[in-house]
Each structure stands twice: as C-alpha cells, then as structure tokens.
Amino acid sequence: MKTICIYFSEFEKIKFGFIQQQRVLIVQKKNSFPTYITIPNTVTFKLFPDKVEFNSIKNLSIFLLFSKFVAQLKNTFSPLIKKKLILQGLGFKIDNSEANFISLKLGYSHSIRVSIPSFIKQVKISKNVLLLESSDQILLGDFVSKLYNLRKVDSYKEKGFSYPYTVRKLKIIKKK
C-alpha cells in the first residue's frame, strides 16, 4: 500500500468537494488562484487536522501517476511574480486609462497601444514606473522584453525603458 501526504502548512487553503459527481480537492497558496485536483476513484484519502493522506490498494499505476502530479503541484505552485520597467526621458509617458490596454508615448510621431495579455494579473503604473504581476514567469518575461524593445535605453542620453538596478555606462559625446 502506497501513501502520500499533503500538509496544511504547505498551502493556505485545502478543501474537499464534488464537481459534476467527481471527488475534487481544492488547494490554494497565498497570492495565487485555487487549483482543482480530481481524485481518482481508486484512490482513498483521510482528512487529518494537519494533513490529507492519500493511499491506494488497487491500481497502483493510477496512484503513481496521481502522486507524481501532487508532488509536481507542491514544487511548482508559485505566488505572483513581479517585473518592473522604468521609463526615463522627457515627454515619455505610460497611460492605462483603457481596460486591457497600455498606451505609451515614446517620442515617436504616434502613441503606441499594447494589449495586456490574459496571463498578466495586475498592472500598476506610478509616474514612469510600470509594474506587472503574473503567475507565469516565462510569459511575463517575454511580455516585458517586448515592451523593453519598443524603446531601448539610449546609450548617449539614457532615455527609454530600463530595468531597475542596471548600471549603464554612457557614451562620451565628441565636441567640435
């Protein structure tokens, strides 16, 4: 008989319920969305005050697959990841007045509208600082680099998007 445990200290909320006549365990960590785990019929479980214990006597292959999923859930369950971009330069502005869009004035003849993807959970704008939050680190990094490439930092005047805590060496301007 194989046994795996989920301890309540690892998650903020653990609930048990039925959805469409299937047994479901709902787990949630702090600052993240709940995850629904369908419990196979061959897996039995016991609720304790500090943990949930799963075990199976029948169909070991389904139980091993279920236990791998629970182990992966423990490791990859992550809170919201934050990325910050700073826009420097006179006349450069960030505006979020429209829902699901960011308007950028980057010194071009037109303003640029960028749609906010669905995986970004929160957008905060204060003056010329853009803070994006998401639960997927890779997609968030791709979106931030897309914004960064719209107006990279100028090596002479240090205007454009920059990442915080990056030190840039300015090029020397030749005078005649």
N, CA, C and O of each residue as an XYZ file, in Angstrom:
704
protein
N       0.844     -1.187      0.000
C       0.000      0.000      0.000
C       0.884      1.243      0.000
O       1.727      1.398      0.883
N       0.703      2.127     -0.975
C       1.466      3.368     -1.093
C       0.682      4.499     -0.448
O      -0.549      4.506     -0.467
N       1.410      5.458      0.125
C       0.773      6.595      0.789
C       1.522      7.881      0.453
O       2.753      7.896      0.454
N       0.793      8.962      0.166
C       1.379     10.302      0.039
C       0.559     11.255      0.899
O      -0.614     11.012      1.183
N       1.208     12.353      1.308
C       0.544     13.325      2.185
C       0.677     14.732      1.632
O       1.686     15.075      1.016
N      -0.344     15.540      1.855
C      -0.284     16.987      1.630
C      -0.509     17.626      2.994
O      -1.546     17.411      3.622
N       0.458     18.409      3.450
C       0.341     19.053      4.760
C      -0.301     20.422      4.603
O      -0.040     21.131      3.630
N      -1.139     20.791      5.562
C      -1.835     22.063      5.504
C      -0.874     23.241      5.586
O      -1.216     24.332      5.131
N       0.312     23.059      6.146
C       1.277     24.152      6.251
C       1.820     24.547      4.889
O       2.303     25.669      4.731
N       1.757     23.655      3.887
C       2.266     23.947      2.546
C       1.306     24.825      1.745
O       1.724     25.523      0.821
N       0.026     24.789      2.097
C      -0.987     25.527      1.364
C      -1.818     26.362      2.331
O      -1.953     26.024      3.507
N      -2.375     27.462      1.814
C      -3.196     28.333      2.651
C      -4.579     27.718      2.882
O      -5.101     27.746      3.996
N      -5.165     27.162      1.818
C      -6.497     26.568      1.923
C      -6.505     25.191      1.274
O      -5.955     25.006      0.188
N      -7.120     24.243      1.932
C      -7.360     22.918      1.355
C      -8.807     22.559      1.651
O      -9.224     22.518      2.809
N      -9.575     22.298      0.588
C     -10.991     21.946      0.740
C     -11.273     20.696     -0.077
O     -10.559     20.386     -1.031
N     -12.325     19.984      0.311
C     -12.771     18.806     -0.413
C     -14.203     19.038     -0.862
O     -15.003     19.606     -0.119
N     -14.535     18.596     -2.091
C     -15.891     18.762     -2.580
C     -16.170     17.886     -3.783
O     -15.329     17.087     -4.195
N     -17.359     18.044     -4.342
C     -17.769     17.310     -5.530
C     -18.074     18.307     -6.635
O     -18.785     19.288     -6.413
N     -17.538     18.058     -7.827
C     -17.861     18.850     -9.010
C     -18.257     17.859    -10.094
O     -17.458     17.004    -10.477
N     -19.473     17.967    -10.586
C     -20.027     17.061    -11.594
C     -19.834     15.604    -11.195
O     -19.377     14.794    -12.003
N     -20.174     15.269     -9.969
C     -20.146     13.923     -9.397
C     -18.741     13.314     -9.358
O     -18.593     12.092     -9.361
N     -17.721     14.156     -9.323
C     -16.346     13.682     -9.169
C     -15.768     14.276     -7.903
O     -16.049     15.424     -7.558
N     -14.956     13.487     -7.208
C     -14.302     13.964     -5.992
C     -13.183     14.926     -6.368
O     -12.336     14.620     -7.208
N     -13.194     16.086     -5.736
C     -12.220     17.121     -6.081
C     -11.593     17.674     -4.803
O     -12.287     17.932     -3.820
N     -10.276     17.850     -4.832
C      -9.549     18.507     -3.753
C      -9.137     19.875     -4.270
O      -8.526     19.975     -5.334
N      -9.461     20.933     -3.530
C      -9.152     22.303     -3.934
C      -8.037     22.812     -3.032
O      -8.207     22.904     -1.816
N      -6.882     23.147     -3.637
C      -5.746     23.663     -2.868
C      -5.413     25.058     -3.364
O      -5.553     25.364     -4.548
N      -4.965     25.912     -2.427
C      -4.630     27.286     -2.786
C      -3.499     27.773     -1.902
O      -3.532     27.604     -0.684
N      -2.492     28.383     -2.529
C      -1.422     29.027     -1.791
C      -1.707     30.511     -1.714
O      -2.575     31.020     -2.422
N      -0.973     31.213     -0.850
C      -1.169     32.641     -0.673
C      -0.812     33.380     -1.964
O       0.157     33.020     -2.631
N      -1.586     34.411     -2.323
C      -1.393     35.249     -3.509
C      -1.470     34.462     -4.810
O      -0.785     34.812     -5.771
N      -2.277     33.416     -4.870
C      -2.438     32.678     -6.114
C      -3.863     32.152     -6.218
O      -4.650     32.240     -5.275
N      -4.168     31.609     -7.372
C      -5.505     31.118     -7.635
C      -5.629     29.657     -7.199
O      -4.626     28.945     -7.147
N      -6.848     29.198     -6.883
C      -7.013     27.811     -6.449
C      -6.783     26.820     -7.590
O      -7.036     27.120     -8.757
N      -6.299     25.635     -7.225
C      -6.098     24.552     -8.173
C      -7.018     23.406     -7.787
O      -7.102     23.030     -6.618
N      -7.707     22.855     -8.778
C      -8.653     21.775     -8.547
C      -8.010     20.459     -8.960
O      -7.563     20.313    -10.098
N      -7.961     19.502     -8.040
C      -7.373     18.194     -8.299
C      -8.490     17.165     -8.256
O      -9.140     16.981     -7.227
N      -8.707     16.493     -9.384
C      -9.693     15.420     -9.412
C      -9.053     14.167     -8.817
O      -7.992     13.732     -9.262
N      -9.703     13.595     -7.813
C      -9.174     12.416     -7.135
C      -9.737     11.176     -7.824
O     -10.956     11.018     -7.891
N      -8.873     10.285     -8.341
C      -9.379      9.057     -8.989
C     -10.179      8.204     -8.012
O      -9.969      8.269     -6.801
N     -11.099      7.402     -8.549
C     -11.967      6.563     -7.709
C     -11.195      5.487     -6.965
O     -11.627      5.035     -5.905
N     -10.048      5.069     -7.514
C      -9.259      4.011     -6.864
C      -8.409      4.527     -5.719
O      -7.829      3.736     -4.975
N      -8.326      5.844     -5.566
C      -7.513      6.449     -4.506
C      -8.417      6.806     -3.335
O      -9.440      7.469     -3.508
N      -8.035      6.367     -2.152
C      -8.777      6.734     -0.943
C      -7.980      7.799     -0.193
O      -6.765      7.906     -0.363
N      -8.652      8.570      0.620
C      -7.955      9.612      1.375
C      -8.576      9.762      2.748
O      -9.738      9.421      2.971
N      -7.767     10.286      3.667
C      -8.222     10.579      5.025
C      -7.845     12.014      5.351
O      -6.733     12.458      5.065
N      -8.772     12.725      5.945
C      -8.505     14.099      6.379
C      -8.092     14.086      7.843
O      -8.810     13.561      8.695
N      -6.935     14.662      8.130
C      -6.447     14.825      9.487
C      -6.420     16.320      9.796
O      -6.534     17.126      8.872
N      -6.273     16.723     11.074
C      -6.241     18.164     11.386
C      -5.088     18.916     10.719
O      -5.209     20.112     10.458
N      -3.974     18.234     10.440
C      -2.824     18.935      9.869
C      -2.429     18.450      8.484
O      -1.507     19.006      7.887
N      -3.106     17.417      7.944
C      -2.705     16.887      6.636
C      -3.847     16.114      5.980
O      -4.853     15.791      6.614
N      -3.659     15.826      4.686
C      -4.526     14.938      3.932
C      -3.648     13.778      3.483
O      -2.573     13.986      2.921
N      -4.108     12.567      3.731
C      -3.310     11.388      3.408
C      -4.024     10.594      2.320
O      -5.183     10.212      2.484
N      -3.321     10.344      1.190
C      -3.867      9.577      0.078
C      -3.207      8.202      0.065
O      -2.002      8.085      0.292
N      -4.000      7.158     -0.202
C      -3.419      5.828     -0.374
C      -4.289      5.011     -1.313
O      -5.446      5.338     -1.576
N      -3.683      3.923     -1.813
C      -4.386      3.077     -2.766
C      -3.907      1.646     -2.626
O      -2.708      1.389     -2.511
N      -4.845      0.724     -2.636
C      -4.511     -0.696     -2.629
C      -4.632     -1.234     -4.057
O      -3.817     -2.044     -4.499
N      -5.661     -0.772     -4.767
C      -5.900     -1.203     -6.142
C      -5.195     -0.260     -7.119
O      -4.863      0.873     -6.771
N      -4.978     -0.724     -8.302
C      -4.499      0.040     -9.458
C      -3.342      0.973     -9.094
O      -3.505      2.190     -9.002
N      -2.203      0.384     -8.895
C      -1.009      1.119     -8.470
C      -0.539      2.132     -9.507
O       0.000      3.176     -9.141
N      -0.732      1.845    -10.796
C      -0.260      2.761    -11.843
C      -0.996      4.098    -11.796
O      -0.375      5.148    -11.965
N      -2.312      4.076    -11.568
C      -3.074      5.330    -11.462
C      -2.635      6.102    -10.223
O      -2.513      7.326    -10.260
N      -2.400      5.387     -9.132
C      -1.956      6.055     -7.910
C      -0.584      6.695     -8.089
O      -0.360      7.805     -7.607
N       0.346      6.013     -8.776
C       1.677      6.587     -9.014
C       1.587      7.839     -9.880
O       2.291      8.818     -9.631
N       0.730      7.813    -10.890
C       0.517      8.994    -11.723
C      -0.063     10.141    -10.900
O       0.363     11.288    -11.038
N      -1.025      9.834    -10.053
C      -1.635     10.841     -9.178
C      -0.605     11.402     -8.197
O      -0.575     12.610     -7.962
N       0.240     10.543     -7.622
C       1.246     11.006     -6.662
C       2.302     11.878     -7.328
O       2.799     12.822     -6.713
N       2.656     11.573     -8.594
C       3.600     12.433     -9.327
C       2.997     13.815     -9.553
O       3.683     14.831     -9.442
N       1.700     13.837     -9.871
C       1.026     15.119    -10.073
C       1.010     15.944     -8.794
O       1.265     17.148     -8.829
N       0.711     15.304     -7.659
C       0.673     16.021     -6.377
C       2.070     16.526     -6.010
O       2.206     17.639     -5.502
N       3.114     15.721     -6.262
C       4.481     16.152     -5.972
C       4.872     17.334     -6.844
O       5.527     18.262     -6.369
N       4.479     17.313     -8.113
C       4.770     18.426     -9.008
C       4.014     19.675     -8.575
O       4.532     20.787     -8.672
N       2.793     19.488     -8.099
C       1.991     20.608     -7.619
C       2.663     21.283     -6.427
O       2.660     22.510     -6.329
N       3.237     20.492     -5.522
C       3.924     21.059     -4.361
C       5.116     21.897     -4.777
O       5.371     22.945     -4.185
N       5.861     21.447     -5.801
C       7.092     22.124     -6.209
C       6.851     23.353     -7.079
O       7.548     24.357     -6.933
N       5.874     23.288     -7.981
C       5.720     24.368     -8.959
C       4.654     25.375     -8.599
O       4.471     26.349     -9.329
N       3.952     25.185     -7.520
C       2.911     26.115     -7.109
C       3.581     27.407     -6.659
O       4.258     27.416     -5.631
N       3.409     28.489     -7.397
C       4.161     29.696     -7.083
C       3.238     30.901     -6.923
O       2.170     30.950     -7.533
N       3.641     31.859     -6.117
C       2.864     33.092     -5.990
C       3.102     33.981     -7.205
O       3.826     33.605     -8.127
N       2.504     35.134     -7.201
C       2.651     36.052     -8.328
C       4.084     36.567     -8.428
O       4.709     36.906     -7.424
N       4.587     36.620     -9.650
C       5.937     37.105     -9.936
C       5.810     38.533    -10.444
O       4.920     38.841    -11.237
N       6.697     39.398     -9.986
C       6.638     40.817    -10.347
C       7.830     41.185    -11.217
O       8.951     40.738    -10.978
N       7.572     42.007    -12.233
C       8.636     42.566    -13.079
C       8.381     44.060    -13.184
O       7.238     44.503    -13.294
N       9.463     44.828    -13.147
C       9.356     46.279    -13.171
C      10.134     46.844    -14.350
O      11.244     46.403    -14.647
N       9.539     47.825    -15.017
C      10.203     48.580    -16.081
C      10.140     50.056    -15.731
O       9.120     50.546    -15.248
N      11.240     50.761    -15.978
C      11.294     52.194    -15.705
C      11.445     52.922    -17.033
O      12.303     52.577    -17.845
N      10.612     53.926    -17.249
C      10.663     54.729    -18.468
C      11.281     56.080    -18.131
O      10.718     56.857    -17.360
N      12.440     56.350    -18.714
C      13.146     57.601    -18.439
C      13.161     58.464    -19.694
O      13.301     57.961    -20.809
N      13.018     59.750    -19.496
C      13.089     60.671    -20.619
C      11.964     61.684    -20.574
O      10.848     61.376    -20.154
N      12.271     62.896    -21.011
C      11.293     63.968    -21.020
C      10.261     63.727    -22.120
O      10.627     63.520    -23.277
N       8.983     63.753    -21.770
C       7.916     63.561    -22.740
C       7.490     62.117    -22.916
O       6.525     61.848    -23.631
N       8.176     61.185    -22.288
C       7.779     59.787    -22.367
C       6.742     59.518    -21.273
O       6.940     59.893    -20.118
N       5.632     58.863    -21.648
C       4.558     58.625    -20.677
C       3.940     57.246    -20.857
O       3.931     56.683    -21.951
N       3.419     56.715    -19.744
C       2.680     55.457    -19.729
C       1.268     55.777    -19.252
O       1.094     56.487    -18.262
N       0.255     55.256    -19.954
C      -1.129     55.518    -19.589
C      -1.910     54.212    -19.623
O      -1.761     53.411    -20.547
N      -2.737     54.006    -18.615
C      -3.543     52.781    -18.528
C      -5.016     53.137    -18.360
O      -5.722     52.493    -17.584
N      -5.487     54.156    -19.077
C      -6.866     54.600    -18.913
C      -7.865     53.632    -19.544
O      -9.006     53.549    -19.089
N      -7.458     52.899    -20.585
C      -8.333     51.922    -21.223
C      -8.132     50.552    -20.582
O      -7.021     50.187    -20.200
N      -9.220     49.808    -20.472
C      -9.115     48.458    -19.907
C      -8.394     47.550    -20.895
O      -8.645     47.605    -22.099
N      -7.506     46.724    -20.382
C      -6.746     45.739    -21.158
C      -5.797     46.341    -22.197
O      -5.359     45.636    -23.106
N      -5.474     47.623    -22.078
C      -4.517     48.256    -22.980
C      -3.583     49.175    -22.206
O      -3.971     49.760    -21.194
N      -2.351     49.299    -22.687
C      -1.391     50.271    -22.162
C      -1.052     51.204    -23.321
O      -0.660     50.749    -24.396
N      -1.204     52.505    -23.101
C      -0.815     53.499    -24.111
C       0.549     54.054    -23.745
O       0.780     54.461    -22.606
N       1.449     54.069    -24.714
C       2.815     54.531    -24.480
C       3.141     55.680    -25.418
O       2.921     55.591    -26.626
N       3.667     56.760    -24.855
C       4.202     57.862    -25.647
C       5.711     57.793    -25.511
O       6.271     58.109    -24.461
N       6.362     57.376    -26.589
C       7.787     57.081    -26.528
C       8.631     57.970    -27.437
O       9.744     57.597    -27.807
N       8.113     59.140    -27.798
C       8.886     60.068    -28.610
C       8.737     59.846    -30.096
O       9.397     60.520    -30.887
N       7.893     58.927    -30.494
C       7.616     58.728    -31.913
C       6.483     59.673    -32.313
O       5.935     60.372    -31.461
N       6.127     59.700    -33.591
C       5.076     60.605    -34.050
C       3.682     60.143    -33.642
O       2.717     60.890    -33.798
N       3.564     58.955    -33.136
C       2.277     58.403    -32.725
C       2.432     57.692    -31.381
O       3.530     57.288    -30.999
N       1.319     57.547    -30.677
C       1.366     56.782    -29.427
C       1.161     55.299    -29.747
O       0.501     54.953    -30.727
N       1.720     54.448    -28.929
C       1.671     53.009    -29.153
C       0.713     52.385    -28.145
O       0.836     52.614    -26.942
N      -0.252     51.587    -28.644
C      -1.187     50.872    -27.779
C      -0.787     49.408    -27.761
O      -0.668     48.775    -28.810
N      -0.582     48.872    -26.568
C      -0.216     47.474    -26.400
C      -1.319     46.797    -25.592
O      -1.698     47.279    -24.524
N      -1.831     45.682    -26.103
C      -2.873     44.966    -25.359
C      -2.219     44.155    -24.244
O      -1.147     43.577    -24.422
N      -2.879     44.125    -23.100
C      -2.382     43.385    -21.947
C      -2.880     41.950    -22.068
O      -4.088     41.725    -22.128
N      -1.968     40.966    -22.106
C      -2.393     39.567    -22.242
C      -3.160     39.083    -21.005
O      -3.097     39.699    -19.941
N      -3.876     37.982    -21.163
C      -4.726     37.468    -20.085
C      -3.918     36.881    -18.925
O      -4.426     36.813    -17.806
N      -2.670     36.456    -19.163
C      -1.880     35.859    -18.088
C      -1.340     36.902    -17.114
O      -0.863     36.539    -16.038
N      -1.402     38.184    -17.460
C      -0.966     39.240    -16.542
C      -2.131     39.570    -15.622
O      -3.200     39.991    -16.064
N      -1.895     39.367    -14.330
C      -2.968     39.503    -13.349
C      -3.163     40.944    -12.894
O      -4.284     41.359    -12.600
N      -2.063     41.713    -12.835
C      -2.175     43.069    -12.313
C      -1.151     43.979    -12.990
O      -0.013     43.579    -13.239
N      -1.573     45.205    -13.282
C      -0.698     46.224    -13.864
C      -0.774     47.450    -12.966
O      -1.856     47.978    -12.712
N       0.378     47.896    -12.489
C       0.431     49.096    -11.653
C       1.320     50.123    -12.340
O       2.429     49.814    -12.776
N       0.815     51.349    -12.427
C       1.584     52.426    -13.048
C       1.673     53.567    -12.059
O       0.655     54.052    -11.566
N       2.891     53.995    -11.769
C       3.090     55.181    -10.949
C       4.154     56.036    -11.638
O       5.315     55.646    -11.759
N       3.724     57.193    -12.075
C       4.555     58.108    -12.837
C       5.141     57.388    -14.038
O       4.402     57.084    -14.974
N       6.420     57.106    -14.053
C       7.035     56.427    -15.190
C       7.587     55.057    -14.812
O       8.603     54.620    -15.353
N       6.918     54.382    -13.883
C       7.305     53.038    -13.478
C       6.137     52.102    -13.777
O       4.999     52.369    -13.392
N       6.431     51.011    -14.464
C       5.421     50.032    -14.835
C       5.725     48.738    -14.089
O       6.807     48.172    -14.240
N       4.765     48.266    -13.278
C       4.921     47.032    -12.506
C       3.888     46.034    -12.992
O       2.688     46.302    -12.945
N       4.357     44.874    -13.465
C       3.481     43.830    -13.984
C       3.588     42.601    -13.090
O       4.679     42.251    -12.639
N       2.449     41.941    -12.830
C       2.427     40.754    -11.994
C       1.727     39.622    -12.731
O       0.687     39.819    -13.359
N       2.319     38.425    -12.643
C       1.760     37.249    -13.291
C       2.193     36.005    -12.535
O       3.155     36.037    -11.767
N       1.482     34.916    -12.754
C       1.880     33.664    -12.124
C       2.812     32.852    -13.022
O       3.416     31.885    -12.559
N       2.938     33.225    -14.288
C       3.821     32.530    -15.222
C       5.045     33.397    -15.503
O       4.935     34.447    -16.136
N       6.197     32.962    -15.037
C       7.415     33.751    -15.130
C       7.908     33.890    -16.566
O       8.384     34.959    -16.948
N       7.805     32.847    -17.356
C       8.328     32.875    -18.721
C       7.508     33.805    -19.602
O       8.074     34.633    -20.317
N       6.189     33.682    -19.564
C       5.337     34.549    -20.374
C       5.459     36.011    -19.945
O       5.438     36.910    -20.786
N       5.587     36.247    -18.641
C       5.762     37.605    -18.144
C       7.078     38.195    -18.639
O       7.121     39.349    -19.065
N       8.144     37.413    -18.585
C       9.438     37.880    -19.074
C       9.418     38.194    -20.557
O      10.034     39.167    -20.992
N       8.708     37.373    -21.351
C       8.583     37.634    -22.785
C       7.837     38.937    -23.050
O       8.226     39.714    -23.922
N       6.756     39.175    -22.293
C       5.977     40.395    -22.490
C       6.774     41.633    -22.079
O       6.716     42.661    -22.754
N       7.516     41.536    -20.977
C       8.334     42.666    -20.521
C       9.437     42.967    -21.535
O       9.736     44.134    -21.788
N      10.043     41.938    -22.114
C      11.084     42.181    -23.114
C      10.489     42.776    -24.394
O      11.150     43.549    -25.087
N       9.241     42.415    -24.703
C       8.552     43.026    -25.854
C       8.361     44.531    -25.626
O       8.583     45.337    -26.530
N       7.948     44.898    -24.404
C       7.801     46.316    -24.078
C       9.156     47.029    -24.091
O       9.268     48.153    -24.579
N      10.177     46.368    -23.552
C      11.522     46.945    -23.477
C      12.067     47.229    -24.874
O      12.740     48.238    -25.086
N      11.781     46.350    -25.816
C      12.283     46.514    -27.183
C      11.578     47.617    -27.964
O      12.050     48.009    -29.031
N      10.449     48.127    -27.450
C       9.785     49.248    -28.114
C      10.639     50.514    -28.053
O      10.641     51.308    -28.995
N      11.355     50.703    -26.965
C      12.234     51.868    -26.813
C      13.346     51.506    -25.829
O      13.226     51.742    -24.626
N      14.427     50.931    -26.355
C      15.549     50.561    -25.501
C      16.240     51.823    -24.999
O      16.056     52.907    -25.552
N      17.024     51.670    -23.963
C      17.734     52.808    -23.384
C      18.759     53.325    -24.379
O      19.553     52.561    -24.929
N      18.730     54.637    -24.603
C      19.693     55.298    -25.477
C      21.042     55.344    -24.767
O      21.113     55.711    -23.594
N      22.093     54.982    -25.456
C      23.408     54.918    -24.807
C      24.045     56.294    -24.626
O      25.052     56.410    -23.927
N      23.488     57.334    -25.233
C      24.039     58.684    -25.079
C      23.306     59.493    -24.013
O      23.938     60.155    -23.189
N      21.978     59.441    -24.027
C      21.195     60.274    -23.101
C      20.452     59.475    -22.038
O      19.827     60.070    -21.160
N      20.502     58.162    -22.089
C      19.836     57.263    -21.142
C      18.319     57.478    -21.111
O      17.702     57.529    -20.047
N      17.738     57.604    -22.315
C      16.285     57.720    -22.442
C      15.717     56.396    -22.933
O      16.333     55.713    -23.752
N      14.529     56.034    -22.426
C      13.860     54.815    -22.855
C      13.565     53.900    -21.680
O      13.729     54.275    -20.519
N      13.124     52.684    -22.008
C      12.831     51.701    -20.972
C      14.124     51.131    -20.418
O      15.065     50.851    -21.160
N      14.158     50.964    -19.100
C      15.303     50.308    -18.474
C      14.793     49.421    -17.347
O      13.730     49.653    -16.771
N      15.584     48.403    -17.055
C      15.276     47.531    -15.935
C      15.856     48.158    -14.670
O      16.901     48.805    -14.730
N      15.197     47.976    -13.528
C      15.768     48.535    -12.299
C      17.070     47.833    -11.939
O      17.282     46.670    -12.282
N      17.926     48.550    -11.253
C      19.206     48.052    -10.744
C      20.183     47.657    -11.852
O      21.064     46.826    -11.634
N      20.032     48.243    -13.027
C      21.026     48.016    -14.069
C      21.873     49.272    -14.196
O      21.347     50.384    -14.260
N      23.171     49.090    -14.231
C      24.099     50.214    -14.352
C      24.531     50.303    -15.805
O      25.003     49.320    -16.376
N      24.373     51.474    -16.403
C      24.746     51.681    -17.796
C      25.840     52.735    -17.866
O      25.815     53.731    -17.143
N      26.780     52.499    -18.731
C      27.834     53.463    -18.969
C      27.460     54.296    -20.193
O      27.252     53.750    -21.277
N      27.375     55.604    -20.025
C      27.018     56.477    -21.140
C      28.223     56.693    -22.036
O      29.363     56.769    -21.578
N      27.934     56.791    -23.339
C      28.999     57.088    -24.291
C      29.342     58.580    -24.233
O      28.484     59.410    -23.935
N      30.581     58.905    -24.515
C      31.031     60.304    -24.478
C      30.687     60.953    -25.804
O      30.912     60.389    -26.874
N      30.128     62.170    -25.705
C      29.771     62.930    -26.901
C      31.005     63.735    -27.327
O      31.607     64.434    -26.511
N      31.377     63.631    -28.608
C      32.528     64.385    -29.104
C      32.101     65.823    -29.354
O      31.065     66.081    -29.966
N      32.916     66.757    -28.869
C      32.626     68.173    -29.090
C      33.621     68.706    -30.113
O      34.799     68.349    -30.100
N      33.127     69.566    -31.000
C      33.997     70.160    -32.038
C      34.516     71.502    -31.599
O      35.260     72.148    -32.337
